[in-house]
């Protein structure tokens, strides 16, 4: 499997707060995908979120470092990995590693490596709250203890209302339509071996049954057979080439609109699924193929 080194820059961490890339990562953000950033996250409220994060870091450094000696180094290492693709020498090193060893591409989505830091900040914030409760024994703190602790407990959600209310309203499970499940049954019941090709040749779909939200083509997860699909994702105007060798070998043929039947049969492909776009265009590339299943917006062809 070959992975394009171009993805190192595309998927590098980015500033999604006014505090730059480093500040955004410390605040557990830094996503390259603007669609994943909660509403209002880049506004003035992020200053309060920064305070919450700093309290968490301070709480861990002052009260938790000795209890979990490995957590701190893991958080620092994760932050450094997250920053790898954000500056020249680090980006060049990452591109070279991906060019020579495709598995190094796991390092390109930098913001995911702040996960250990998230644990440190969450534990540290709890330790800070615990310290306030203990300090409340002092007459100077006892009076405002309840209000102070309550403010600290609700702060992580209160300063990011878009995350709490927005996610609660947008994130909900969606079931596959009956036609997709019926098509899967047709393919699964076939005793003959062979893989499945998915058209149109694009990584993302916006199916109506998913309320028009973008999603990676679901067929590789829905089927037990090997699925050949265009796993070269697009970021902005840049489209990465497919990483799967089988997909890369077919890209030119599919993009040229040339007949596919003979080549797919030679490659051991048993079915072709067309789950979006004009079906007639795909049908012209599949002469001699039989329709194994058809429903509105979905056609399954069997390779002879």
C-alpha positions as CSV (number, residue, x, y, z in Angstrom):
1,X,0.0,0.0,0.0
2,X,1.4,3.4,-1.0
3,X,0.3,6.6,0.8
4,X,0.8,10.1,-0.7
5,X,3.1,12.3,1.4
6,X,0.9,15.2,0.4
7,X,-1.5,14.2,3.2
8,X,1.1,15.1,5.8
9,X,0.4,18.8,5.3
10,X,-3.3,18.4,4.6
11,X,-4.0,16.6,7.9
12,X,-1.6,18.5,10.1
13,X,-3.0,20.2,13.1
14,X,-4.3,23.7,12.6
15,X,-5.3,26.7,14.8
16,X,-9.0,26.6,15.5
17,X,-8.8,29.1,18.4
18,X,-7.2,32.6,18.7
19,X,-4.3,31.1,20.5
20,X,-2.5,29.5,17.6
21,X,-1.8,25.9,16.8
22,X,0.0,25.1,20.0
23,X,-2.7,26.8,22.1
24,X,-5.4,25.0,20.2
25,X,-3.7,21.6,20.7
26,X,-3.3,22.3,24.4
27,X,-7.0,23.2,24.5
28,X,-7.6,19.7,22.9
29,X,-8.5,21.2,19.5
30,X,-6.4,21.8,16.5
31,X,-8.6,19.9,14.0
32,X,-7.9,20.3,10.3
33,X,-11.5,19.7,9.6
34,X,-13.5,22.8,10.2
35,X,-16.8,20.9,10.2
36,X,-15.8,19.1,13.4
37,X,-15.3,22.3,15.4
38,X,-18.2,23.1,17.7
39,X,-20.2,26.3,17.0
40,X,-18.8,29.3,18.7
41,X,-15.5,27.5,19.7
42,X,-13.3,30.1,18.0
43,X,-15.0,33.1,19.8
44,X,-14.1,35.0,22.9
45,X,-15.5,32.1,25.1
46,X,-12.3,30.2,24.3
47,X,-10.4,32.4,26.7
48,X,-12.4,30.9,29.5
49,X,-11.9,27.4,28.1
50,X,-8.1,28.2,28.2
51,X,-8.5,29.0,31.9
52,X,-10.1,25.6,32.5
53,X,-7.3,23.8,30.7
54,X,-4.6,25.7,32.6
55,X,-6.3,24.9,35.9
56,X,-6.3,21.2,34.8
57,X,-2.6,21.3,33.9
58,X,-1.7,23.1,37.1
59,X,-3.8,20.7,39.2
60,X,-2.0,17.7,37.7
61,X,1.5,19.2,38.1
62,X,0.9,20.2,41.7
63,X,-1.1,17.2,42.9
64,X,-1.1,14.3,40.5
65,X,2.4,14.0,38.9
66,X,3.7,11.7,41.6
67,X,0.6,9.4,41.5
68,X,0.8,8.7,37.8
69,X,4.5,9.2,36.8
70,X,3.9,8.0,33.2
71,X,1.0,10.3,32.4
72,X,2.9,13.5,32.2
73,X,5.6,12.2,29.8
74,X,2.9,10.6,27.6
75,X,1.0,13.9,27.4
76,X,4.2,15.8,26.4
77,X,5.1,13.1,23.8
78,X,1.6,13.2,22.4
79,X,1.7,17.0,22.1
80,X,5.1,16.8,20.3
81,X,3.7,14.3,17.9
82,X,0.7,16.5,17.3
83,X,3.0,19.4,16.4
84,X,5.2,17.3,14.1
85,X,3.5,18.3,10.9
86,X,3.0,22.0,11.8
87,X,6.6,23.2,11.2
88,X,9.0,22.9,8.3
89,X,11.6,20.3,9.5
90,X,8.9,18.2,11.2
91,X,6.7,18.2,8.2
92,X,9.6,17.3,5.9
93,X,10.5,14.4,8.3
94,X,6.9,13.2,8.3
95,X,6.6,13.4,4.5
96,X,9.9,11.4,4.1
97,X,8.7,8.7,6.5
98,X,5.4,8.4,4.7
99,X,7.1,8.2,1.3
100,X,9.4,5.4,2.5
101,X,6.9,3.6,4.7
102,X,3.2,4.0,4.1
103,X,2.4,2.9,7.7
104,X,3.9,6.2,9.0
105,X,0.8,7.9,7.7
106,X,-0.8,7.1,11.0
107,X,1.2,10.0,12.4
108,X,-0.3,12.6,10.0
109,X,-3.6,13.3,11.8
110,X,-1.7,15.1,14.5
111,X,-4.5,16.3,16.7
112,X,-5.4,12.7,17.7
113,X,-2.2,12.4,19.8
114,X,-3.3,15.0,22.4
115,X,-5.5,12.2,23.9
116,X,-3.0,11.6,26.8
117,X,-3.0,15.3,27.4
118,X,-6.8,15.3,27.6
119,X,-6.5,12.6,30.4
120,X,-4.0,14.7,32.2
121,X,-6.1,17.8,32.0
122,X,-9.3,16.0,33.1
123,X,-7.6,14.4,36.1
124,X,-5.8,17.6,37.0
125,X,-9.0,19.6,36.9
126,X,-10.6,17.1,39.3
127,X,-7.6,17.3,41.6
128,X,-7.9,21.1,41.5
129,X,-11.6,20.8,42.6
130,X,-10.5,18.4,45.3
131,X,-7.9,20.9,46.5
132,X,-10.6,23.6,46.7
133,X,-12.7,21.4,48.9
134,X,-9.9,20.7,51.2
135,X,-8.9,24.4,51.3
136,X,-12.5,25.1,52.3
137,X,-11.6,24.2,55.8
138,X,-10.0,27.6,56.1
139,X,-12.5,30.3,57.3
140,X,-11.4,32.5,54.3
141,X,-12.6,29.9,51.8
142,X,-15.5,28.2,53.6
143,X,-18.0,31.0,52.8
144,X,-17.8,30.7,49.0
145,X,-17.0,27.0,48.9
146,X,-20.2,25.8,47.3
147,X,-20.4,28.5,44.7
148,X,-16.7,28.1,43.8
149,X,-16.9,24.3,43.5
150,X,-20.1,24.5,41.5
151,X,-18.6,27.0,39.1
152,X,-15.6,24.7,38.6
153,X,-17.7,21.7,37.9
154,X,-20.0,23.3,35.3
155,X,-17.2,25.4,33.7
156,X,-16.0,22.7,31.2
157,X,-19.6,22.6,29.7
158,X,-20.7,26.2,30.3
159,X,-17.8,27.7,28.4
160,X,-18.5,25.5,25.3
161,X,-22.3,25.6,24.9
162,X,-22.0,24.8,21.3
163,X,-20.4,21.5,22.1
164,X,-23.1,20.5,24.6
165,X,-26.2,21.6,22.9
166,X,-24.9,21.3,19.3
167,X,-23.7,17.8,19.6
168,X,-26.8,16.7,21.5
169,X,-28.9,18.0,18.6
170,X,-26.8,16.7,15.7
171,X,-25.3,13.4,16.8
172,X,-27.9,10.6,16.5
173,X,-27.8,7.1,15.0
174,X,-29.0,6.5,11.5
175,X,-30.2,3.2,10.2
176,X,-29.3,1.8,6.8
177,X,-32.3,1.9,4.5
178,X,-34.1,-1.4,3.7
179,X,-32.8,-1.4,0.1
180,X,-29.2,-1.4,1.3
181,X,-29.8,-4.3,3.6
182,X,-31.6,-6.2,0.9
183,X,-28.6,-5.6,-1.5
184,X,-26.2,-6.8,1.2
185,X,-28.3,-10.0,1.5
186,X,-28.1,-10.6,-2.2
187,X,-24.4,-10.3,-2.2
188,X,-23.9,-12.3,1.0
189,X,-26.1,-15.2,-0.2
190,X,-24.0,-15.7,-3.3
191,X,-21.7,-18.7,-2.8
192,X,-19.3,-17.7,-5.5
193,X,-16.2,-15.8,-4.4
194,X,-15.2,-12.4,-5.5
195,X,-14.8,-8.8,-4.4
196,X,-17.1,-5.8,-4.7
197,X,-16.4,-2.5,-6.6
198,X,-18.2,0.6,-5.5
199,X,-19.2,3.4,-7.8
200,X,-19.2,6.4,-8.2
201,X,-15.5,6.6,-7.7
202,X,-15.4,9.0,-4.7
203,X,-14.7,8.4,-1.1
204,X,-17.5,10.5,0.4
205,X,-21.2,10.3,0.0
206,X,-24.1,12.5,1.1
207,X,-27.0,10.1,1.1
208,X,-30.5,11.4,1.8
209,X,-31.1,8.8,4.5
210,X,-28.2,10.3,6.4
211,X,-29.8,13.8,6.2
212,X,-27.3,14.9,3.6
213,X,-24.4,14.7,6.0
214,X,-21.0,13.7,4.5
215,X,-19.9,10.2,5.3
216,X,-17.2,7.8,4.0
217,X,-18.7,5.2,1.8
218,X,-20.3,2.7,4.2
219,X,-20.1,-0.4,2.0
220,X,-16.6,-1.5,3.3
221,X,-18.1,-1.8,6.8
222,X,-21.5,-3.3,5.6
223,X,-20.1,-6.2,3.6
224,X,-18.0,-9.2,4.5
225,X,-16.5,-9.4,1.0
226,X,-13.4,-7.4,0.1
227,X,-14.6,-4.0,-1.1
228,X,-12.7,-2.0,-3.7
229,X,-13.5,1.7,-3.3
230,X,-11.8,5.0,-3.8
231,X,-10.2,5.5,-0.4
232,X,-8.3,8.6,-1.6
233,X,-10.1,11.3,0.4
234,X,-10.5,15.0,-0.7
235,X,-9.5,17.9,1.5
236,X,-10.6,21.2,0.1
237,X,-9.6,21.2,-3.6
238,X,-6.9,18.6,-3.1
239,X,-7.7,15.0,-3.9
240,X,-5.4,12.3,-2.6
241,X,-4.8,9.2,-4.8
242,X,-6.2,5.9,-3.5
243,X,-4.0,4.0,-1.1
244,X,-5.4,0.5,-1.8
245,X,-3.4,-1.0,-4.6
246,X,-6.5,-2.6,-6.2
247,X,-8.2,0.8,-6.2
248,X,-5.1,2.6,-7.5
249,X,-4.9,0.1,-10.4
250,X,-8.4,0.8,-11.5
251,X,-8.5,4.6,-11.0
252,X,-7.3,5.5,-14.6
253,X,-9.7,3.0,-16.2
254,X,-12.7,4.2,-14.2
255,X,-12.0,7.9,-14.6
256,X,-11.6,7.5,-18.4
257,X,-15.1,6.1,-18.6
258,X,-13.9,3.0,-20.4
259,X,-15.6,-0.4,-20.2
260,X,-14.8,-2.2,-17.0
261,X,-16.4,-5.7,-17.4
262,X,-13.4,-7.6,-18.8
263,X,-10.9,-6.0,-16.4
264,X,-13.1,-6.6,-13.3
265,X,-13.7,-10.2,-14.2
266,X,-9.9,-10.7,-14.6
267,X,-9.4,-9.1,-11.2
268,X,-11.9,-11.4,-9.5
269,X,-14.5,-8.8,-8.9
270,X,-18.0,-10.3,-8.6
271,X,-20.3,-7.3,-8.0
272,X,-20.4,-3.6,-8.7
273,X,-22.5,-1.4,-6.5
274,X,-23.7,2.0,-7.8
275,X,-25.1,3.9,-4.8
276,X,-25.1,7.5,-6.0
277,X,-25.1,9.6,-9.1
278,X,-26.6,8.8,-12.5
279,X,-26.9,5.1,-12.9
280,X,-26.8,5.2,-16.7
281,X,-23.2,6.5,-16.7
282,X,-22.1,3.5,-14.7
283,X,-24.1,1.1,-16.7
284,X,-22.3,2.2,-19.9
285,X,-19.0,1.0,-18.3
286,X,-20.5,-2.4,-17.4
287,X,-21.6,-4.0,-20.7
288,X,-22.7,-7.5,-20.3
289,X,-23.3,-7.3,-16.6
290,X,-26.6,-8.5,-15.1
291,X,-28.6,-6.4,-12.6
292,X,-28.7,-8.5,-9.4
293,X,-30.6,-5.9,-7.4
294,X,-32.2,-2.6,-8.1
295,X,-33.9,0.1,-6.0
296,X,-34.2,3.9,-6.2
297,X,-30.7,5.3,-5.9
298,X,-29.1,1.8,-5.7
299,X,-28.2,-0.8,-8.3
300,X,-26.1,-3.9,-7.9
301,X,-24.5,-5.4,-11.0
302,X,-23.1,-9.0,-11.2
303,X,-20.0,-9.5,-13.3
304,X,-20.5,-12.4,-15.7
